[in-house]
Amino acid sequence: MHTTIYETHITKIGNSVYDFIEDKIFVLFGENAPADVADYCLLIKINEIQGEINRGDTLLLGDREYKITSVGSKVVQNLGQLGHITLQFDGRESDGLPGTLYLENSDFHKPVEGSVIRIIKK
């Protein structure tokens, strides 16, 4: 059984989002992102988080699943209040930056507007 901890969707993709594609990074931010930052972000609806986000949980980005390998100390707070975290697809397992959710280093794809972002416990 799957338990959804968080769910939102991408409402807009900033013009410069893919500038970080070689670094395997996406920046999420709520729709109220400052204009000078929004160009670099996947803009999302801010929603409540239903529980803890832990290493071993799964992030769904569109139709792709990624295992969460590490959770920065401010991820839950920032995601819930601002919709603002970094998704880093490098497989890091140790503590990293406070606002970064680290995901397995696997095939990386470009999401599209309207894509669902969901964090689940399996």
C-alpha positions in Angstrom: 0.0 0.0 0.0 1.2 3.5 -0.8 0.7 6.5 1.4 0.9 9.9 -0.2 2.9 12.4 1.9 2.8 15.3 -0.5 1.2 16.0 -3.8 1.2 19.0 -6.1 1.6 19.8 -9.8 3.7 22.0 -12.0 1.8 25.1 -13.0 4.6 26.8 -15.0 8.1 26.0 -16.2 10.5 29.0 -16.0 12.3 29.9 -19.2 15.7 29.1 -17.7 14.8 25.9 -15.8 16.9 23.7 -18.0 20.1 25.8 -17.5 20.8 23.3 -14.7 20.0 20.1 -16.6 23.7 19.0 -16.8 23.9 19.3 -13.0 20.7 17.2 -12.7 19.0 19.9 -10.6 15.4 21.3 -10.6 14.4 24.1 -8.3 10.8 24.0 -7.1 9.1 27.2 -5.9 5.5 28.2 -5.1 3.6 30.2 -7.6 4.4 33.3 -5.6 8.1 33.1 -6.4 9.9 36.4 -6.9 10.0 37.3 -10.7 13.8 37.2 -10.9 13.8 33.7 -9.4 10.8 32.2 -11.2 12.6 31.9 -14.5 14.8 29.2 -13.0 12.1 27.3 -11.3 9.4 24.7 -11.7 6.5 26.6 -10.3 4.1 24.6 -8.1 0.9 25.0 -6.0 1.9 25.0 -2.3 0.2 22.2 -0.5 0.4 20.7 3.0 2.8 17.9 3.8 1.1 14.9 5.4 3.8 13.4 7.5 7.6 13.0 7.4 9.7 12.8 4.3 12.4 10.2 4.8 15.2 8.5 2.9 13.8 5.5 1.1 10.5 7.3 0.2 9.7 7.8 -3.5 9.3 11.0 -5.5 7.1 10.8 -8.5 7.9 13.4 -11.1 5.4 13.0 -13.9 5.5 9.4 -14.9 8.9 8.7 -13.4 9.8 7.4 -9.9 12.9 8.3 -8.0 14.1 6.9 -4.7 14.8 9.6 -2.1 18.4 9.1 -0.9 18.7 12.0 1.5 16.5 14.8 2.9 17.9 18.2 3.8 17.0 19.5 7.3 14.8 22.3 5.9 13.0 20.4 3.1 9.8 19.8 4.9 9.5 23.4 6.3 10.5 25.1 3.0 8.3 22.8 0.8 5.3 23.3 3.1 5.6 27.1 3.5 7.1 28.3 0.2 7.0 25.3 -2.1 10.7 26.0 -2.5 13.3 23.2 -2.5 15.9 21.9 -4.8 15.7 18.4 -6.4 19.2 17.0 -6.9 19.4 13.8 -8.8 22.9 12.7 -7.7 22.2 9.8 -5.3 23.8 11.6 -2.3 23.2 9.6 0.9 24.8 11.9 3.5 23.6 15.2 4.8 23.8 17.9 2.2 22.3 21.3 1.8 19.3 22.0 4.1 16.8 22.9 1.4 17.7 20.0 -1.0 15.9 16.7 -1.5 18.5 14.2 -2.9 17.3 11.6 -5.3 18.8 8.5 -7.0 21.1 9.1 -9.9 19.1 7.6 -12.7 17.7 8.5 -16.1 16.8 12.2 -15.9 13.9 13.7 -17.9 12.3 17.0 -18.4 8.9 17.3 -16.8 6.1 19.2 -18.6 3.6 21.8 -17.3 0.8 20.0 -15.5 3.0 17.1 -14.4 2.2 15.8 -10.9 4.9 15.8 -8.2 4.1 13.3 -5.5 6.1 11.9 -2.5 5.0 8.5 -1.3 5.8 5.9 1.2 5.7 2.3 -0.2 
